[in-house]
């Protein structure tokens, strides 16, 4: 693998959302470290575009997510790798428990997870790569808005952070993802965001009505 390939991957990911992989050799620790260093520089600019004050960057969380996403992209492109290799390379969990800082740091690269899931599903209905991708989608709901079939969504680690809550709400509105409206705090935040213009989100509108208690005689 070219020494510049991992760095170019991050640059392309942030600049265009389209990446080119250089060779089928799986990324090693040194490659991931190079990507994380580049990611830190891009994050300085990225955070200035976000509302409120983003949580601090967690290098360990960002490093883990960056490596996982890069390897997942490799498995999507280089189909000669089998199910065993996918399971072995993508089985490790984030070294830190979800928190505003960790969720934000993972999301730097995992916000592209919906695109990766879409491509994997288009490649094969039962693509073994979908197993870890959908596991991540459930573990990191901030990053997985719009992905169908995600269960057990838990927003507690990030929903009280103003920046991340607004990011989450914006994505729900953009994707009309009604599956994310099962939490009162999320529903209230979406309702507040659309204000007096619920007609702009017709798919979400029926799910945003306040729950009325029923009186029994």
Secondary structure as GFF3:
##gff-version 3
##sequence-region A 1 217
A	DSSP	alpha_helix	5	15	.	.	.	ID=ss1
A	DSSP	alpha_helix	29	46	.	.	.	ID=ss2
A	DSSP	three_ten_helix	47	49	.	.	.	ID=ss3
A	DSSP	alpha_helix	59	77	.	.	.	ID=ss4
A	DSSP	alpha_helix	83	89	.	.	.	ID=ss5
A	DSSP	alpha_helix	100	110	.	.	.	ID=ss6
A	DSSP	alpha_helix	113	123	.	.	.	ID=ss7
A	DSSP	alpha_helix	129	139	.	.	.	ID=ss8
A	DSSP	three_ten_helix	141	143	.	.	.	ID=ss9
A	DSSP	alpha_helix	162	175	.	.	.	ID=ss10
A	DSSP	three_ten_helix	178	180	.	.	.	ID=ss11
A	DSSP	alpha_helix	184	194	.	.	.	ID=ss12
A	DSSP	three_ten_helix	198	201	.	.	.	ID=ss13
A	DSSP	alpha_helix	202	205	.	.	.	ID=ss14
###
